[in-house]
Amino acid sequence: MAQPDSDSDAAPFGPAVRAVLAALPTPSLAVDTTGAILWANPALHALTGFDEATLKGRGLDALAFPGEHDFDPSASGAKEFLARKADGATFWANLTLAPIGDGPYRIGQVLDVTVRHEAEAALALSRQREALGLLTNSVAHEFNNFLQILIGYIDGLKRRLGDRPEPFIQRAISRSADATERAAILTRHLLAYSRRIAPDVRPVDLDALLAELSERLRADLPPGIRLSVASTPGLPRAMTNPTQIEFALRHLVSNACEAMPDGGLLTLATFHIEPGDRTLQNPGHGAVGIIVGDTGHGMSPEMLARALAPFQTSREAGRGAGLAIVHGLMKRQNGTISLDSEPGGGTRVRLVLPAASERVLH
């Protein structure tokens, strides 16, 4: 194929044409019918970080994150894809290709549309959470109706059989009463989530909470799973609701156990972020938190990116509501949740809560 005559102003990419395109603020490039990049203007080099020697002669997939290989250089119109920069960073790009006259060359423009993509994703996530809230409210009300029936019958059994000495009867009554009490607490949490009610918070000793919770968890852990609990000397108290943080931890522990079907190590650990840390929304008093870690199968980057969205789960369909409820509970306590995971490398979930100020404590 004949290459464009760079010495002729009349050529498709002659000096005059290149000068005009080079002056454009919009990142632009030229390709042939095979999609090979013939030239790119300074704005595109600035956007991507790739120099001329890196891009010239390569296909359009040189701009794409690995996996985006369905470019059709003969097609007109716009295509959006996940693009990459020279430093490994990614952004969402909109590529528009158009022919130049009747020749075999096409001019393209690349726009960074990351902000729009993120806004659309945030809107979709908000709608999903609204739908989850409506569903949660409906289920919680129905569950509460059934629960009241069970509580009534258990109270009746206590009155009729409470003085019977048989160990099985006493154990059955005790465990049934405990289960209904926890179910009632769960129902209240679900209703609070669905109604977007901010919970009552107070200073809580997270180390003491973990120590007490771990004793109850050990008896219920699946075979082969070991539990390690690590405390932090001098840990400030957290401003949180203890029943809601316990609910969140039980959910995370359940997820961790399911991620280790062949056994593994479950870690619960507290940590402290000093006052003034710029990563905090309100750095004045610092923050405290809990890490829930496992040595399970981990999550793929795609699953990790969607983990906090409603209805996302790595379990089989129809099980669980993902981490969306935990995320909602943390958000209403001015806390945050973050995840770190990789395939085969386990998962670590960080719950960060505001530290109680001295004024609150005294």
Secondary structure, DSSP 4 states (H G I P E B T S, - for coil): -PPP-TT-TTSTT-HHHHHHHHH-SS-EEEE-TT--EEEE-HHHHHHH---HHHHTT--GGGGBPTT-----TT--EEEEEEEE-TTS-EEEEEEEEEE-TTSS-EEEEEEE-HHHHHHHHHHHHHHHHHHHHHHHHHHHHHHHHHHHHHHHHHHHHHHHHTT---HHHHHHHHHHHHHHHHHHHHHHHHHHHHTTPPPP-EEE-HHHHHHHHHHHHHTTSPTTEEEEEE--TTPPPEEE-HHHHHHHHHHHHHHHHHT-TT-EEEEEEEEEE-TT-TTSSSTTS-EEEEEEEE-S----HHHHHHTTSTT--SSSTTS--TTHHHHHHHHHTT-EEEEEE-TTS-EEEEEEEEBPPHHHH-
